[in-house]
Structures are given as structure tokens and as C-alpha cells.
Amino acid sequence: MSQKAGAESTEEQHIKRMADLLRQGSTLTELACPVCASPIFRLKNGDLWCAKCEKKVIVVKEEAELAKITSALSLETLEVTLLAKIQEIQEKMQHETNVEELQKLGTALSGLLENLEKVRKARKA
């Protein structure tokens, strides 16, 4: 019985999220989420959104479009990863006193910054 109560709670949360989207001006579309089959909403900014998965949904009509979107998402993920690693190195550099270790961290930081610049150029292209 506790599983059923938990499932109802999750379903109630899903319904509340959908109602919130409607109150915020989103519109219900005829589309269903490819992951959970929940209705898809069009946000005010035009993005498609699954309230149940709480994720953006991208509709792909052709294989070429899929490749382009996949590439863009990969570059975006790579940029986020590079920024996180840059922050990690920066934090390590703040506390490091060993000159040799600082040089290693500096070299790694330089490489990450170069790669970040390349990723950002690729995203603009």
C-alpha cells in the first residue's frame, strides 16, 4: 500500500507541474514525450518541455537535423565539463604551494582554456 501512496504522490507532483506550466502561459501540444509518453508543452520561449521528465524535448524531422542537434548538445556538454575542470584546477592552484605542482596545474589549465576556446568557436560555427 505504501508503494501505491508513493506512486500517487509522484503522479500528483507530475499533474501539479503540468498545471504550473499552463498557469505560466505554456501551451499543451499534440506531441507526447518519446521517453515517458507524457504530454509535451510549448513554453513561452518556444521550447518544447516534458513536465514529467522535467527536460527539454527536441523534435527531429530528418537524420541530418538529428546529427546537427546531437553535435550541438555534445559541444554544450563538453563546454560545461571543461568549465568545471577549469574551476577545479583554479581551486587547487589557490591552495598549492609547491612550485612544480603549480607549473603542472598551469599547463593543464592552459590546455583546458585552449580547448574551451575551440569548443566555443565550434559552437558558433
Buried (B, 14 or more C-beta within 10 A) or exposed (E): EEEEEEEEEEEEEBEEBBEEBEEEEBEEBEBEBEEEEBBBBBBEEEEBBBBBBEEEBBEEEEEEEEEEEEEEEEBEEBBEBBEEBBEBBEEBBEEBEEEEEEEBBEEBBEEBEEBBEEBEEBEEE
